[in-house]
């Protein structure tokens, strides 16, 4: 099993890690590598290091992965042996989300604001209620890296019936603007938090649009931003989302290299691996 849960892990995250360890113990996996192969069979490719970070509370897993872990534990040991119901696991997961650092919670809320604005037609400003929710999530913290994500004005050429694409464009543009601002300030740790939060919230269409938008930026960091989002999305999301985002990159954005890289990330490969020798 993964290393011990660190003393710096907050209480909610610590509780979830304990629950995950209980469930993991019922898999009967001889090693983290064996567990990773088992998860891959069910569409959640995970490398041993990632599983270890879930079990020691350093990384919050996607809820879909937690559900799979619970289902496999019950399948192999039975509900009575596991001693936990899905409602218990969900409660622990919700508590862990609330104990993320204040900045992480705020960044995730900003992405939700972008998505809500896109659904409303791409308003240039978040609604008042959304701003108020952001202040609550962020505990009123005011800093240069807590500036709300910009919601771009609707200057994009929308075609009839392209509402989903329009929404994806709005979310992607705001994410790109936020990443550029953080990169310019040198806030690399916050930038990583932004991508991790985005990976858990973006639809496949929004992820593909964001990757394409990063490639259109003239800055030297943009390609690295695209690769980082791609890698985290492939690692954290279920297989069907990774496949859908890859198809979007290939068919809608004409980015075959990124489509292939995203698929490899979903399979647990790092950039450059699996290339001919």
DRENGUMI-373854 format. One record per residue (C-alpha): residue number from 1; x, y, z. Coordinates in steps of 0.25 Angstrom, whole numbers. Each point is the difference from the previous one (the first is absolute). Example, Ala and Ser with C-alpha at 12.3 -4.5 7.8 and 13.67 -1.06 7.14 Angstrom:
1,49,-18,31
2,6,14,-2
This chain:
1,0,0,0
2,4,15,-2
3,9,7,10
4,-6,5,14
5,-9,11,0
6,8,13,3
7,-3,8,12
8,-2,12,-9
9,-12,-6,-7
10,-13,7,5
11,-10,-7,8
12,-11,-2,-11
13,11,-5,-10
14,6,-9,11
15,-14,-6,2
16,-2,-3,-14
17,14,-6,-2
18,-3,-10,12
19,-13,-4,-7
20,7,-2,-13
21,10,-9,7
22,-11,-8,6
23,-6,-2,-14
24,14,-3,-6
25,3,-11,10
26,-12,-8,-5
27,5,0,-14
28,10,-11,3
29,10,7,-9
30,15,-5,3
31,5,14,-4
32,-3,13,-5
33,4,-4,-14
34,-10,-11,1
35,-11,9,5
36,3,10,-12
37,-2,-12,-10
38,-13,-3,7
39,-5,14,-1
40,5,1,-15
41,-9,-12,-3
42,-12,9,5
43,4,12,-8
44,8,8,11
45,14,-2,-4
46,9,4,12
47,15,-1,3
48,5,-5,13
49,4,14,4
50,-13,6,-2
51,-7,-11,8
52,9,2,11
53,-3,15,0
54,-14,-3,1
55,2,-9,12
56,9,9,8
57,-9,12,-2
58,9,9,-9
59,-9,-1,-12
60,-15,0,-1
61,-5,-10,-9
62,-12,2,-10
63,-13,-5,6
64,-1,-10,-11
65,13,-7,4
66,-5,0,15
67,-13,-7,-5
68,7,-10,-8
69,9,-3,12
70,-12,-2,9
71,-7,-9,-10
72,12,-9,-2
73,2,-1,15
74,-15,-4,2
75,1,-10,-12
76,12,-7,6
77,-3,0,15
78,-15,3,2
79,-7,12,6
80,1,-6,14
81,15,-2,-1
82,3,14,-5
83,-9,6,11
84,-3,13,-8
85,-11,4,-9
86,1,9,-12
87,-7,11,8
88,11,-1,10
89,11,1,-11
90,-7,12,-6
91,-1,7,13
92,15,-2,2
93,3,5,-14
94,-9,13,2
95,8,3,12
96,13,-2,-7
97,-4,10,-11
98,-3,11,11
99,13,-2,6
100,8,4,-12
101,9,12,1
102,-9,13,0
103,7,4,-13
104,-3,-14,-7
105,-15,1,4
106,-1,14,-6
107,7,-4,-13
108,-10,-11,-1
109,-12,10,3
110,6,9,-11
111,-1,-11,-10
112,-14,-2,4
113,-3,14,-2
114,5,0,-14
115,-8,-12,-3
116,-13,6,5
117,3,13,-8
118,2,-8,-13
119,-13,-7,2
120,-6,14,2
121,5,4,-14
122,14,5,4
123,-2,12,9
124,12,9,1
125,-1,0,15
126,-3,-11,10
127,-14,2,7
128,-1,6,14
129,-4,-13,7
130,12,-7,-7
131,9,11,5
132,-5,-1,14
133,1,-15,0
134,15,1,-4
135,2,9,11
136,-6,-10,10
137,8,-11,-6
138,13,8,0
139,-3,4,15
140,1,15,-5
141,15,-2,-3
142,5,12,-9
143,13,-2,-7
144,6,1,-14
145,-3,-14,-3
146,-14,0,5
147,-5,9,-11
148,-13,-6,-6
149,2,-6,-14
150,-4,9,-11
151,-12,-4,-8
152,3,4,-15
153,-10,9,-8
154,-7,-8,-11
155,8,4,-12
156,1,-14,-5
157,-7,-4,-13
158,-11,-9,4
159,-6,-9,-10
160,-15,-5,1
161,-1,-11,10
162,14,2,6
163,-4,3,14
164,8,-11,6
165,12,5,-8
166,-3,14,4
167,0,-3,15
168,13,-8,-2
169,6,12,-6
170,-4,9,11
171,5,-9,11
172,13,-3,-8
173,3,15,-2
174,-2,3,15
175,9,-11,4
176,11,4,-10
177,0,14,5
178,1,-4,15
179,11,-10,-3
180,8,11,-8
181,-2,10,12
182,5,-10,10
183,12,-4,-9
184,3,14,-1
185,1,2,15
186,8,-13,1
187,-11,-6,9
188,4,-14,-5
189,-7,-8,12
190,-13,8,-1
191,1,-3,-15
192,1,-15,2
193,-12,1,10
194,-8,7,-11
195,3,-11,-10
196,-4,-10,10
197,-13,7,3
198,-3,1,-14
199,3,-14,-3
200,-11,-4,10
201,-10,10,-6
202,2,1,-15
203,-9,-8,-10
204,8,-7,-11
205,-4,11,-10
206,5,11,10
207,13,-7,2
208,3,-1,-14
209,-4,14,-3
210,9,5,11
211,12,-9,-5
212,-2,6,-14
213,-1,14,6
214,13,-1,7
215,6,-4,-13
216,-5,13,-7
217,7,8,11
218,13,7,-5
219,7,-2,14
220,11,-10,2
221,-7,-6,12
222,-13,-3,-7
223,4,-14,-6
224,5,-4,14
225,-13,4,5
226,-8,-8,-10
227,9,-12,3
228,-2,1,15
229,-15,1,-2
230,0,-12,-9
231,8,-8,9
232,-8,3,12
233,-14,-2,-7
234,5,-13,-6
235,5,-5,14
236,-12,4,8
237,-12,-2,-9
238,-7,-13,-4
239,3,-7,-13
240,-13,5,-7
241,3,14,3
242,15,-1,-5
243,-5,-7,-13
244,-11,11,-2
245,11,11,2
246,9,-7,-9
247,-10,0,-11
248,-3,14,2
249,15,4,-2
250,1,-9,-12
251,-13,3,-7
252,-4,15,4
253,14,6,3
254,9,-8,-10
255,10,-3,11
256,4,-15,-2
257,12,1,8
258,-7,5,12
259,-11,-10,-2
260,10,-11,0
261,7,5,12
262,-13,1,8
263,-3,-14,-3
264,14,-4,5
265,-2,8,13
266,-13,-7,2
267,8,-13,-1
268,10,5,10
269,11,3,-10
270,9,12,1
271,3,9,-12
272,10,-7,-9
273,-3,-14,6
274,-5,-10,-10
275,7,6,-12
276,8,-9,-9
277,13,-6,3
